[in-house]
Amino acid sequence: MRCGEAEAYCRSQGLWPVVGTDEVGRGPLAGPVVTAAVLLRDDADLPGLNDSKLLSHAQRVILGPQIESQALAYAVVFADVAQIDARNILGASLWAMGQAVAQVQTQLRSRGLPAPAVVLVDGHMPVPGLTLPQKTVVKGDSRSRAIAAASILAKLARDAYMDDLETLFPGYGFAVHKGYPVPRHLAALQALGPCPEHRRSFAPVAALLPDGKAQGTLF
């Protein structure tokens, strides 16, 4: 598996340029799900570009500004807790992906640049409502440079958001675990109860609500 093989295939099929989109934060109990869409320049030089989960925070911090400077267009979109509880986590993720791709299209039009020939979507679920052709790419953040770039921008944005929550809602450890259901987070939930940034539609949070029921659609 090689980062960039998805782009190589698209080029061989005459599908160019491509935009990649990915999400970060489907599993946590708190905070938004964040998506990004990226269309890289053909000559983008990004040594070490890979799935954000395979990179250290220091590597992501270095690559983030390089991606932004070497992209023809990019966008980062947050789906907040209210969106997640109303749409469910998959629906919120796909909605935010669609918004990010639409923002990239708008940027390209405003600069007189060609529209993407195809959208590469990480995973196996297409994004509803896109006007562009799309291809789903399983493990796309390891197979597509554009998807990998999107995963890095989304991860950096979400991590920064969760760091800020540490100050707003101390005691949960958001800066450390980023809202994932690790033992420390679950213990804090039991002791402190949910804060406004907890996803009421997720079972471990719903169990601590006054009526013990989820608010929204369970994942």
C-alpha positions in Angstrom: 0.0 0.0 0.0 1.5 3.3 -1.1 0.4 6.8 -0.3 -0.4 8.2 -3.8 -1.5 5.1 -5.5 -5.1 6.4 -5.6 -3.9 9.5 -7.5 -1.8 7.4 -9.9 -4.9 5.3 -10.7 -7.0 8.4 -11.3 -4.4 9.9 -13.6 -4.2 6.7 -15.6 -8.0 6.9 -16.1 -7.9 10.6 -17.1 -9.5 11.7 -13.9 -7.6 14.9 -12.9 -7.4 16.9 -10.8 -8.6 15.2 -7.6 -9.8 16.5 -4.3 -9.5 14.2 -1.2 -11.7 14.4 1.9 -11.5 12.7 5.3 -12.8 13.0 8.9 -11.4 12.9 12.3 -13.3 12.3 15.6 -16.0 9.8 15.0 -15.1 7.7 18.1 -14.9 10.2 20.9 -17.6 10.9 23.5 -17.1 14.7 23.4 -16.3 17.4 20.9 -17.0 17.9 17.2 -16.2 15.6 14.3 -13.9 17.5 12.0 -13.5 17.1 8.2 -11.2 18.5 5.6 -11.0 18.6 1.9 -7.8 19.2 0.0 -6.7 19.7 -3.6 -2.9 19.6 -3.8 -0.8 21.3 -6.5 0.6 18.8 -9.0 4.1 19.6 -7.8 3.4 19.5 -4.1 6.4 18.2 -2.2 5.4 16.8 1.1 8.0 14.4 2.5 6.5 12.1 5.1 2.9 12.6 4.0 0.8 9.8 5.3 -2.3 8.9 7.3 -2.4 11.3 10.3 -2.8 8.4 12.7 0.6 7.1 11.7 2.3 10.4 12.3 3.4 12.0 15.6 1.9 15.3 16.7 5.3 17.0 15.9 5.2 15.6 12.3 1.6 16.8 11.8 2.5 20.2 13.1 5.3 20.4 10.5 3.2 19.1 7.6 0.1 21.2 8.3 1.4 24.6 7.1 3.2 22.8 4.2 -0.1 21.3 3.1 -1.9 24.6 3.3 0.8 26.4 1.3 1.0 23.7 -1.4 -2.8 23.2 -1.9 -4.7 24.9 -4.7 -7.6 24.9 -2.3 -8.5 23.4 1.1 -11.3 23.6 3.7 -11.8 22.4 7.2 -15.4 22.0 8.5 -16.6 21.2 12.1 -19.8 19.3 12.8 -20.5 20.2 16.4 -22.2 18.1 19.1 -25.6 19.4 18.3 -25.2 18.3 14.7 -23.9 14.9 15.8 -26.8 14.3 18.2 -29.3 15.4 15.5 -27.9 13.6 12.5 -26.0 10.7 14.2 -22.2 10.5 13.9 -22.1 9.1 10.4 -24.6 11.6 9.1 -22.7 14.5 10.7 -19.4 13.2 9.3 -20.8 12.9 5.7 -22.6 16.3 6.0 -19.3 18.0 7.0 -17.4 16.3 4.2 -19.9 17.6 1.7 -19.5 21.1 3.1 -15.7 20.9 2.9 -15.8 19.8 -0.7 -18.3 22.5 -1.6 -16.0 25.1 0.0 -13.1 23.8 -2.1 -15.2 24.1 -5.2 -16.1 27.6 -4.4 -12.4 28.6 -3.8 -11.5 27.1 -7.2 -14.2 28.9 -9.1 -13.3 32.2 -7.4 -9.7 31.7 -8.7 -10.7 30.6 -12.2 -9.3 27.2 -11.7 -10.8 23.9 -13.1 -13.2 21.9 -11.0 -12.0 18.6 -9.7 -12.7 15.6 -11.9 -13.4 13.4 -9.0 -13.6 13.4 -5.2 -11.7 10.7 -3.3 -13.6 9.9 -0.1 -11.9 8.0 2.7 -13.8 4.8 3.6 -16.6 3.0 1.8 -19.5 5.5 2.2 -20.1 8.0 -0.5 -21.0 11.6 0.4 -24.7 12.4 -0.2 -25.5 15.4 -2.4 -22.1 16.0 -4.1 -22.4 17.4 -7.6 -19.0 15.9 -8.5 -18.2 12.3 -9.3 -16.7 10.5 -6.3 -14.8 7.4 -5.5 -14.6 5.8 -2.1 -11.1 4.6 -1.1 -10.8 2.1 1.8 -7.8 3.0 3.9 -7.7 6.1 1.8 -5.6 8.1 4.2 -2.7 5.6 3.5 -3.4 5.3 -0.3 -4.2 8.9 -1.4 -2.0 12.0 -0.9 -5.0 14.3 -0.9 -6.9 12.2 1.6 -3.8 12.0 3.8 -3.4 15.8 3.6 -7.1 16.2 4.6 -6.7 13.8 7.5 -3.8 15.9 8.9 -5.5 19.2 8.6 -8.6 17.8 10.3 -6.6 16.2 13.1 -4.7 19.4 13.8 -7.9 21.4 13.9 -9.7 19.0 16.2 -6.8 18.6 18.6 -6.5 22.3 19.0 -10.3 22.5 19.7 -10.0 19.8 22.3 -7.0 21.6 23.9 -9.2 24.7 24.3 -11.9 22.6 26.0 -9.4 21.7 28.7 -9.5 25.3 29.8 -13.3 25.7 29.5 -14.2 22.4 31.1 -11.3 21.3 33.4 -11.2 17.9 35.0 -12.1 15.7 32.1 -8.6 15.6 30.6 -9.6 16.7 27.1 -6.1 17.9 26.2 -4.8 14.4 26.8 -7.3 12.0 25.4 -9.1 14.4 23.0 -12.5 13.1 24.1 -12.0 9.4 23.4 -13.5 6.9 25.9 -10.3 6.0 27.8 -10.6 5.0 31.5 -9.6 8.4 32.7 -12.3 10.1 30.7 -15.0 7.5 31.8 -14.0 8.0 35.4 -14.3 11.8 35.0 -17.7 11.4 33.4 -18.9 9.4 36.4 -17.5 12.0 38.9 -18.5 15.2 37.1 -21.3 14.2 34.8 -21.5 15.3 31.1 -20.4 18.8 30.1 -22.1 20.7 27.2 -19.5 19.3 24.8 -20.4 15.7 25.5 -22.4 13.8 22.8 -25.8 13.0 24.4 -26.5 10.4 21.7 -23.5 8.2 22.7 -24.4 5.5 25.1 -21.8 6.1 27.9 -23.0 9.7 28.1 -26.7 9.0 27.7 -26.5 6.6 30.7 -25.6 9.6 32.9 -28.4 11.9 31.8 -31.2 12.5 34.3 -33.6 10.2 32.5 -30.9 7.7 31.4 -31.9 8.1 27.7 -30.0 9.3 24.7 -30.9 12.6 23.2 -30.8 11.8 19.4 -29.9 8.7 17.5 -27.7 6.2 19.2 -24.6 5.2 17.2 
